[in-house]
Amino acid sequence: MTHSDLHSYLTKKLVRDLLEVRFLLEPAIAAMSATYADNNDIKKIVSLCDEVEELLKQKKDHTQKDIEFHSYLAKLSGNMVVERLIPVINTSVVIFANITYRSLMQETLETHRAIVNSIEHKDPVGAKCAMNMHLTYNRQMLVKMMQERKAGNKTDDNKE
């Protein structure tokens, strides 16, 4: 295995592992946020959602604001251990934004809004489902991109 192959394998493994951890944590975090958020918290998460949406619509880099959105959700959980996991979630948000080249604009807008709406309505089940959908869109895009890259590599191999 070459250094390049090893790097590629480890990168794919890291992406899969981060996504797996996000599926374990973030739907529950969203549910806790819907349970514990007060009116000020709700105003702030709505504002962050609006800011991410505006950046996406302007085709500007929304990564930092997306990190703030997911970090604030974790803080709203009211769980001090969850707050310690924010750097893991942030790393994942950055990696996914870079890999998918921000190609999930509409899905991100819809699922972020659904998460926020559930929090506003104090609906933990709705928040959990919306976060699952958000992560599912990320997963589908990553799988599609990996399959395309694999197919592209086979085509390149056949040319030699």
Stockholm file with secondary structure:
# STOCKHOLM 1.0

chainA/1-160         MTHSDLHSYLTKKLVRDLLEVRFLLEPAIAAMSATYADNNDIKKIVSLCDEVEELLKQKKDHTQKDIEFHSYLAKLSGNMVVERLIPVINTSVVIFANITYRSLMQETLETHRAIVNSIEHKDPVGAKCAMNMHLTYNRQMLVKMMQERKAGNKTDDNKE
#=GR chainA/1-160 SS CCHHHHHHHHHHHHHHHHHHHHHHHHHHHHHHHHHHCCHHHHHHHHHHHHHHHHHHHTTCCCHHHHHHHHHHHHHHTCCHHHHHTHHHHHHHHHHHHHHHTTCCHHHHHHHHHHHHHHHHTTCHHHHHHHHHHHHHHHHHHHHHHHHHHHHHHHHHHHHC
#=GC SS_cons         CCHHHHHHHHHHHHHHHHHHHHHHHHHHHHHHHHHHCCHHHHHHHHHHHHHHHHHHHTTCCCHHHHHHHHHHHHHHTCCHHHHHTHHHHHHHHHHHHHHHTTCCHHHHHHHHHHHHHHHHTTCHHHHHHHHHHHHHHHHHHHHHHHHHHHHHHHHHHHHC
//
